[in-house]
Amino acid sequence: VLAVAPNYIEALFLKAQILWKGYRDSAAAKKCLMHVIKVEPDKEAPFHRWSLSLYKEMAEYERSRHRLLYNKQ
């Protein structure tokens, strides 16, 4: 779908979810989420809000993981 319609926000969001929840590939997932936010600038639109929420979830996970790794040393 994204090869034909690279700005299709539903597919971009789904790809981000798969990359994050399935593969823990935060860099690629964040790239998709930022694309959604760029394509859908309306902050009240569902995919914009969901993208921000998932982005924050990933950032918090990475911060907590970093704290755990740092405290073990």
Secondary structure, DSSP 8 states (H G I E B T S, - for coil): -TTT-TT-HHHHHHHHHIIIIIH--HHHHHHHHHHHHHH---TTSHHHHHHHHHHHHHHHHHHHHHHHHHHH-
